[in-house]
């Protein structure tokens, strides 16, 4: 995959069930209040460790507030060597509205 793909919630659920990693790039307070279950909070402080420890072959789904900032972050992760990177259409706001049972608090 040379470019990231924007995906909808059903596709994201399938990828998560198959082992995709979800990274949440929202601010720390928003992440702590609620996030997609098992999502990893990714920011400038945690990015280096994530890249060092992640399996570059595992699919990564990037989640932001509404699905816009995640596109830039997805492109960045591709440049770092990840093979399969996706941006979640609608971001966390749409996910929370349609899948509240698949959200967690820190």
Phi and psi in radians as a Rosetta constraint file:
Dihedral C 1 N 2 CA 2 C 2 CIRCULARHARMONIC -1.605 0.35
Dihedral N 2 CA 2 C 2 N 3 CIRCULARHARMONIC -0.278 0.35
Dihedral C 2 N 3 CA 3 C 3 CIRCULARHARMONIC -2.417 0.35
Dihedral N 3 CA 3 C 3 N 4 CIRCULARHARMONIC 2.782 0.35
Dihedral C 3 N 4 CA 4 C 4 CIRCULARHARMONIC -1.362 0.35
Dihedral N 4 CA 4 C 4 N 5 CIRCULARHARMONIC 2.868 0.35
Dihedral C 4 N 5 CA 5 C 5 CIRCULARHARMONIC -2.143 0.35
Dihedral N 5 CA 5 C 5 N 6 CIRCULARHARMONIC 2.359 0.35
Dihedral C 5 N 6 CA 6 C 6 CIRCULARHARMONIC -1.456 0.35
Dihedral N 6 CA 6 C 6 N 7 CIRCULARHARMONIC 2.247 0.35
Dihedral C 6 N 7 CA 7 C 7 CIRCULARHARMONIC -2.211 0.35
Dihedral N 7 CA 7 C 7 N 8 CIRCULARHARMONIC 2.694 0.35
Dihedral C 7 N 8 CA 8 C 8 CIRCULARHARMONIC -1.545 0.35
Dihedral N 8 CA 8 C 8 N 9 CIRCULARHARMONIC 3.060 0.35
Dihedral C 8 N 9 CA 9 C 9 CIRCULARHARMONIC -1.096 0.35
Dihedral N 9 CA 9 C 9 N 10 CIRCULARHARMONIC -0.799 0.35
Dihedral C 9 N 10 CA 10 C 10 CIRCULARHARMONIC -1.018 0.35
Dihedral N 10 CA 10 C 10 N 11 CIRCULARHARMONIC -0.698 0.35
Dihedral C 10 N 11 CA 11 C 11 CIRCULARHARMONIC -1.160 0.35
Dihedral N 11 CA 11 C 11 N 12 CIRCULARHARMONIC -0.693 0.35
Dihedral C 11 N 12 CA 12 C 12 CIRCULARHARMONIC -1.089 0.35
Dihedral N 12 CA 12 C 12 N 13 CIRCULARHARMONIC -0.740 0.35
Dihedral C 12 N 13 CA 13 C 13 CIRCULARHARMONIC -1.060 0.35
Dihedral N 13 CA 13 C 13 N 14 CIRCULARHARMONIC -0.715 0.35
Dihedral C 13 N 14 CA 14 C 14 CIRCULARHARMONIC -1.094 0.35
Dihedral N 14 CA 14 C 14 N 15 CIRCULARHARMONIC -0.819 0.35
Dihedral C 14 N 15 CA 15 C 15 CIRCULARHARMONIC -1.104 0.35
Dihedral N 15 CA 15 C 15 N 16 CIRCULARHARMONIC -0.695 0.35
Dihedral C 15 N 16 CA 16 C 16 CIRCULARHARMONIC -1.105 0.35
Dihedral N 16 CA 16 C 16 N 17 CIRCULARHARMONIC -0.744 0.35
Dihedral C 16 N 17 CA 17 C 17 CIRCULARHARMONIC -1.097 0.35
Dihedral N 17 CA 17 C 17 N 18 CIRCULARHARMONIC -0.485 0.35
Dihedral C 17 N 18 CA 18 C 18 CIRCULARHARMONIC -1.563 0.35
Dihedral N 18 CA 18 C 18 N 19 CIRCULARHARMONIC 0.045 0.35
Dihedral C 18 N 19 CA 19 C 19 CIRCULARHARMONIC 1.880 0.35
Dihedral N 19 CA 19 C 19 N 20 CIRCULARHARMONIC 0.165 0.35
Dihedral C 19 N 20 CA 20 C 20 CIRCULARHARMONIC -1.120 0.35
Dihedral N 20 CA 20 C 20 N 21 CIRCULARHARMONIC 2.583 0.35
Dihedral C 20 N 21 CA 21 C 21 CIRCULARHARMONIC -1.646 0.35
Dihedral N 21 CA 21 C 21 N 22 CIRCULARHARMONIC 2.346 0.35
Dihedral C 21 N 22 CA 22 C 22 CIRCULARHARMONIC -1.815 0.35
Dihedral N 22 CA 22 C 22 N 23 CIRCULARHARMONIC 2.226 0.35
Dihedral C 22 N 23 CA 23 C 23 CIRCULARHARMONIC -2.018 0.35
Dihedral N 23 CA 23 C 23 N 24 CIRCULARHARMONIC 2.351 0.35
Dihedral C 23 N 24 CA 24 C 24 CIRCULARHARMONIC -1.925 0.35
Dihedral N 24 CA 24 C 24 N 25 CIRCULARHARMONIC 2.084 0.35
Dihedral C 24 N 25 CA 25 C 25 CIRCULARHARMONIC -1.792 0.35
Dihedral N 25 CA 25 C 25 N 26 CIRCULARHARMONIC 0.211 0.35
Dihedral C 25 N 26 CA 26 C 26 CIRCULARHARMONIC -1.230 0.35
Dihedral N 26 CA 26 C 26 N 27 CIRCULARHARMONIC 3.009 0.35
Dihedral C 26 N 27 CA 27 C 27 CIRCULARHARMONIC -1.148 0.35
Dihedral N 27 CA 27 C 27 N 28 CIRCULARHARMONIC 2.731 0.35
Dihedral C 27 N 28 CA 28 C 28 CIRCULARHARMONIC -0.990 0.35
Dihedral N 28 CA 28 C 28 N 29 CIRCULARHARMONIC -0.666 0.35
Dihedral C 28 N 29 CA 29 C 29 CIRCULARHARMONIC -1.140 0.35
Dihedral N 29 CA 29 C 29 N 30 CIRCULARHARMONIC -0.760 0.35
Dihedral C 29 N 30 CA 30 C 30 CIRCULARHARMONIC -1.118 0.35
Dihedral N 30 CA 30 C 30 N 31 CIRCULARHARMONIC -0.745 0.35
Dihedral C 30 N 31 CA 31 C 31 CIRCULARHARMONIC -1.055 0.35
Dihedral N 31 CA 31 C 31 N 32 CIRCULARHARMONIC -0.788 0.35
Dihedral C 31 N 32 CA 32 C 32 CIRCULARHARMONIC -1.134 0.35
Dihedral N 32 CA 32 C 32 N 33 CIRCULARHARMONIC -0.621 0.35
Dihedral C 32 N 33 CA 33 C 33 CIRCULARHARMONIC -1.142 0.35
Dihedral N 33 CA 33 C 33 N 34 CIRCULARHARMONIC -0.768 0.35
Dihedral C 33 N 34 CA 34 C 34 CIRCULARHARMONIC -2.978 0.35
Dihedral N 34 CA 34 C 34 N 35 CIRCULARHARMONIC 2.489 0.35
Dihedral C 34 N 35 CA 35 C 35 CIRCULARHARMONIC -2.693 0.35
Dihedral N 35 CA 35 C 35 N 36 CIRCULARHARMONIC 2.936 0.35
Dihedral C 35 N 36 CA 36 C 36 CIRCULARHARMONIC -1.089 0.35
Dihedral N 36 CA 36 C 36 N 37 CIRCULARHARMONIC 2.388 0.35
Dihedral C 36 N 37 CA 37 C 37 CIRCULARHARMONIC -0.895 0.35
Dihedral N 37 CA 37 C 37 N 38 CIRCULARHARMONIC 2.345 0.35
Dihedral C 37 N 38 CA 38 C 38 CIRCULARHARMONIC 1.181 0.35
Dihedral N 38 CA 38 C 38 N 39 CIRCULARHARMONIC 0.164 0.35
Dihedral C 38 N 39 CA 39 C 39 CIRCULARHARMONIC -1.211 0.35
Dihedral N 39 CA 39 C 39 N 40 CIRCULARHARMONIC 2.547 0.35
Dihedral C 39 N 40 CA 40 C 40 CIRCULARHARMONIC -1.722 0.35
Dihedral N 40 CA 40 C 40 N 41 CIRCULARHARMONIC 2.261 0.35
Dihedral C 40 N 41 CA 41 C 41 CIRCULARHARMONIC -1.352 0.35
Dihedral N 41 CA 41 C 41 N 42 CIRCULARHARMONIC 2.171 0.35
Dihedral C 41 N 42 CA 42 C 42 CIRCULARHARMONIC -2.057 0.35
Dihedral N 42 CA 42 C 42 N 43 CIRCULARHARMONIC 2.121 0.35
Dihedral C 42 N 43 CA 43 C 43 CIRCULARHARMONIC -2.516 0.35
Dihedral N 43 CA 43 C 43 N 44 CIRCULARHARMONIC -3.035 0.35
Dihedral C 43 N 44 CA 44 C 44 CIRCULARHARMONIC -1.038 0.35
Dihedral N 44 CA 44 C 44 N 45 CIRCULARHARMONIC -0.553 0.35
Dihedral C 44 N 45 CA 45 C 45 CIRCULARHARMONIC -1.329 0.35
Dihedral N 45 CA 45 C 45 N 46 CIRCULARHARMONIC -0.567 0.35
Dihedral C 45 N 46 CA 46 C 46 CIRCULARHARMONIC -1.747 0.35
Dihedral N 46 CA 46 C 46 N 47 CIRCULARHARMONIC -0.183 0.35
Dihedral C 46 N 47 CA 47 C 47 CIRCULARHARMONIC -1.025 0.35
Dihedral N 47 CA 47 C 47 N 48 CIRCULARHARMONIC -0.847 0.35
Dihedral C 47 N 48 CA 48 C 48 CIRCULARHARMONIC -1.028 0.35
Dihedral N 48 CA 48 C 48 N 49 CIRCULARHARMONIC -0.843 0.35
Dihedral C 48 N 49 CA 49 C 49 CIRCULARHARMONIC -1.097 0.35
Dihedral N 49 CA 49 C 49 N 50 CIRCULARHARMONIC -0.682 0.35
Dihedral C 49 N 50 CA 50 C 50 CIRCULARHARMONIC -1.080 0.35
Dihedral N 50 CA 50 C 50 N 51 CIRCULARHARMONIC -0.819 0.35
Dihedral C 50 N 51 CA 51 C 51 CIRCULARHARMONIC -1.113 0.35
Dihedral N 51 CA 51 C 51 N 52 CIRCULARHARMONIC -0.676 0.35
Dihedral C 51 N 52 CA 52 C 52 CIRCULARHARMONIC -1.178 0.35
Dihedral N 52 CA 52 C 52 N 53 CIRCULARHARMONIC -0.623 0.35
Dihedral C 52 N 53 CA 53 C 53 CIRCULARHARMONIC -1.715 0.35
Dihedral N 53 CA 53 C 53 N 54 CIRCULARHARMONIC -0.274 0.35
Dihedral C 53 N 54 CA 54 C 54 CIRCULARHARMONIC -1.320 0.35
Dihedral N 54 CA 54 C 54 N 55 CIRCULARHARMONIC 2.646 0.35
Dihedral C 54 N 55 CA 55 C 55 CIRCULARHARMONIC -1.502 0.35
Dihedral N 55 CA 55 C 55 N 56 CIRCULARHARMONIC 1.990 0.35
Dihedral C 55 N 56 CA 56 C 56 CIRCULARHARMONIC -1.112 0.35
Dihedral N 56 CA 56 C 56 N 57 CIRCULARHARMONIC -0.272 0.35
Dihedral C 56 N 57 CA 57 C 57 CIRCULARHARMONIC -1.502 0.35
Dihedral N 57 CA 57 C 57 N 58 CIRCULARHARMONIC -0.314 0.35
Dihedral C 57 N 58 CA 58 C 58 CIRCULARHARMONIC -1.287 0.35
Dihedral N 58 CA 58 C 58 N 59 CIRCULARHARMONIC 2.421 0.35
Dihedral C 58 N 59 CA 59 C 59 CIRCULARHARMONIC -1.121 0.35
Dihedral N 59 CA 59 C 59 N 60 CIRCULARHARMONIC 2.492 0.35
Dihedral C 59 N 60 CA 60 C 60 CIRCULARHARMONIC -2.168 0.35
Dihedral N 60 CA 60 C 60 N 61 CIRCULARHARMONIC 2.264 0.35
Dihedral C 60 N 61 CA 61 C 61 CIRCULARHARMONIC -1.903 0.35
Dihedral N 61 CA 61 C 61 N 62 CIRCULARHARMONIC 2.133 0.35
Dihedral C 61 N 62 CA 62 C 62 CIRCULARHARMONIC -1.700 0.35
Dihedral N 62 CA 62 C 62 N 63 CIRCULARHARMONIC 2.281 0.35
Dihedral C 62 N 63 CA 63 C 63 CIRCULARHARMONIC -2.148 0.35
Dihedral N 63 CA 63 C 63 N 64 CIRCULARHARMONIC 2.325 0.35
Dihedral C 63 N 64 CA 64 C 64 CIRCULARHARMONIC -2.206 0.35
Dihedral N 64 CA 64 C 64 N 65 CIRCULARHARMONIC -2.657 0.35
Dihedral C 64 N 65 CA 65 C 65 CIRCULARHARMONIC -1.284 0.35
Dihedral N 65 CA 65 C 65 N 66 CIRCULARHARMONIC -0.928 0.35
Dihedral C 65 N 66 CA 66 C 66 CIRCULARHARMONIC -2.223 0.35
Dihedral N 66 CA 66 C 66 N 67 CIRCULARHARMONIC 0.047 0.35
Dihedral C 66 N 67 CA 67 C 67 CIRCULARHARMONIC 1.711 0.35
Dihedral N 67 CA 67 C 67 N 68 CIRCULARHARMONIC 0.217 0.35
Dihedral C 67 N 68 CA 68 C 68 CIRCULARHARMONIC -1.791 0.35
Dihedral N 68 CA 68 C 68 N 69 CIRCULARHARMONIC -0.959 0.35
Dihedral C 68 N 69 CA 69 C 69 CIRCULARHARMONIC -1.073 0.35
Dihedral N 69 CA 69 C 69 N 70 CIRCULARHARMONIC -0.522 0.35
Dihedral C 69 N 70 CA 70 C 70 CIRCULARHARMONIC -1.112 0.35
Dihedral N 70 CA 70 C 70 N 71 CIRCULARHARMONIC -0.434 0.35
Dihedral C 70 N 71 CA 71 C 71 CIRCULARHARMONIC -1.185 0.35
Dihedral N 71 CA 71 C 71 N 72 CIRCULARHARMONIC -0.739 0.35
Dihedral C 71 N 72 CA 72 C 72 CIRCULARHARMONIC -1.120 0.35
Dihedral N 72 CA 72 C 72 N 73 CIRCULARHARMONIC -0.754 0.35
Dihedral C 72 N 73 CA 73 C 73 CIRCULARHARMONIC -1.135 0.35
Dihedral N 73 CA 73 C 73 N 74 CIRCULARHARMONIC -0.674 0.35
Dihedral C 73 N 74 CA 74 C 74 CIRCULARHARMONIC -1.095 0.35
Dihedral N 74 CA 74 C 74 N 75 CIRCULARHARMONIC -0.745 0.35
Dihedral C 74 N 75 CA 75 C 75 CIRCULARHARMONIC -1.076 0.35
Dihedral N 75 CA 75 C 75 N 76 CIRCULARHARMONIC -0.700 0.35
Dihedral C 75 N 76 CA 76 C 76 CIRCULARHARMONIC -1.103 0.35
Dihedral N 76 CA 76 C 76 N 77 CIRCULARHARMONIC -0.783 0.35
Dihedral C 76 N 77 CA 77 C 77 CIRCULARHARMONIC -1.107 0.35
Dihedral N 77 CA 77 C 77 N 78 CIRCULARHARMONIC -0.640 0.35
Dihedral C 77 N 78 CA 78 C 78 CIRCULARHARMONIC -1.047 0.35
Dihedral N 78 CA 78 C 78 N 79 CIRCULARHARMONIC -0.755 0.35
Dihedral C 78 N 79 CA 79 C 79 CIRCULARHARMONIC -1.108 0.35
Dihedral N 79 CA 79 C 79 N 80 CIRCULARHARMONIC -0.453 0.35
Dihedral C 79 N 80 CA 80 C 80 CIRCULARHARMONIC -1.415 0.35
Dihedral N 80 CA 80 C 80 N 81 CIRCULARHARMONIC -0.123 0.35
Dihedral C 80 N 81 CA 81 C 81 CIRCULARHARMONIC 1.988 0.35
Dihedral N 81 CA 81 C 81 N 82 CIRCULARHARMONIC 0.026 0.35
Dihedral C 81 N 82 CA 82 C 82 CIRCULARHARMONIC -1.220 0.35
Dihedral N 82 CA 82 C 82 N 83 CIRCULARHARMONIC 2.475 0.35
Dihedral C 82 N 83 CA 83 C 83 CIRCULARHARMONIC -1.463 0.35
Dihedral N 83 CA 83 C 83 N 84 CIRCULARHARMONIC -0.736 0.35
Dihedral C 83 N 84 CA 84 C 84 CIRCULARHARMONIC -2.218 0.35
Dihedral N 84 CA 84 C 84 N 85 CIRCULARHARMONIC 1.909 0.35
Dihedral C 84 N 85 CA 85 C 85 CIRCULARHARMONIC -2.209 0.35
Dihedral N 85 CA 85 C 85 N 86 CIRCULARHARMONIC 2.382 0.35
Dihedral C 85 N 86 CA 86 C 86 CIRCULARHARMONIC -2.242 0.35
Dihedral N 86 CA 86 C 86 N 87 CIRCULARHARMONIC 2.612 0.35
Dihedral C 86 N 87 CA 87 C 87 CIRCULARHARMONIC -1.954 0.35
Dihedral N 87 CA 87 C 87 N 88 CIRCULARHARMONIC 2.283 0.35
Dihedral C 87 N 88 CA 88 C 88 CIRCULARHARMONIC -1.419 0.35
Dihedral N 88 CA 88 C 88 N 89 CIRCULARHARMONIC 1.957 0.35
Dihedral C 88 N 89 CA 89 C 89 CIRCULARHARMONIC -1.043 0.35
Dihedral N 89 CA 89 C 89 N 90 CIRCULARHARMONIC 2.331 0.35
Dihedral C 89 N 90 CA 90 C 90 CIRCULARHARMONIC 1.466 0.35
Dihedral N 90 CA 90 C 90 N 91 CIRCULARHARMONIC -0.221 0.35
Dihedral C 90 N 91 CA 91 C 91 CIRCULARHARMONIC 1.002 0.35
Dihedral N 91 CA 91 C 91 N 92 CIRCULARHARMONIC -2.818 0.35
Dihedral C 91 N 92 CA 92 C 92 CIRCULARHARMONIC -1.138 0.35
Dihedral N 92 CA 92 C 92 N 93 CIRCULARHARMONIC -0.571 0.35
Dihedral C 92 N 93 CA 93 C 93 CIRCULARHARMONIC -1.030 0.35
Dihedral N 93 CA 93 C 93 N 94 CIRCULARHARMONIC -0.797 0.35
Dihedral C 93 N 94 CA 94 C 94 CIRCULARHARMONIC -1.235 0.35
Dihedral N 94 CA 94 C 94 N 95 CIRCULARHARMONIC -0.690 0.35
Dihedral C 94 N 95 CA 95 C 95 CIRCULARHARMONIC -1.031 0.35
Dihedral N 95 CA 95 C 95 N 96 CIRCULARHARMONIC -0.853 0.35
Dihedral C 95 N 96 CA 96 C 96 CIRCULARHARMONIC -1.093 0.35
Dihedral N 96 CA 96 C 96 N 97 CIRCULARHARMONIC -0.661 0.35
Dihedral C 96 N 97 CA 97 C 97 CIRCULARHARMONIC -1.196 0.35
Dihedral N 97 CA 97 C 97 N 98 CIRCULARHARMONIC -0.600 0.35
Dihedral C 97 N 98 CA 98 C 98 CIRCULARHARMONIC -1.794 0.35
Dihedral N 98 CA 98 C 98 N 99 CIRCULARHARMONIC -0.342 0.35
Dihedral C 98 N 99 CA 99 C 99 CIRCULARHARMONIC -2.351 0.35
Dihedral N 99 CA 99 C 99 N 100 CIRCULARHARMONIC 0.942 0.35
Dihedral C 99 N 100 CA 100 C 100 CIRCULARHARMONIC -1.038 0.35
Dihedral N 100 CA 100 C 100 N 101 CIRCULARHARMONIC -0.461 0.35
Dihedral C 100 N 101 CA 101 C 101 CIRCULARHARMONIC -1.263 0.35
Dihedral N 101 CA 101 C 101 N 102 CIRCULARHARMONIC -0.244 0.35
Dihedral C 101 N 102 CA 102 C 102 CIRCULARHARMONIC -1.863 0.35
Dihedral N 102 CA 102 C 102 N 103 CIRCULARHARMONIC 0.524 0.35
Dihedral C 102 N 103 CA 103 C 103 CIRCULARHARMONIC -2.054 0.35
Dihedral N 103 CA 103 C 103 N 104 CIRCULARHARMONIC 2.685 0.35
Dihedral C 103 N 104 CA 104 C 104 CIRCULARHARMONIC -2.363 0.35
Dihedral N 104 CA 104 C 104 N 105 CIRCULARHARMONIC 2.803 0.35
Dihedral C 104 N 105 CA 105 C 105 CIRCULARHARMONIC -1.911 0.35
Dihedral N 105 CA 105 C 105 N 106 CIRCULARHARMONIC 2.682 0.35
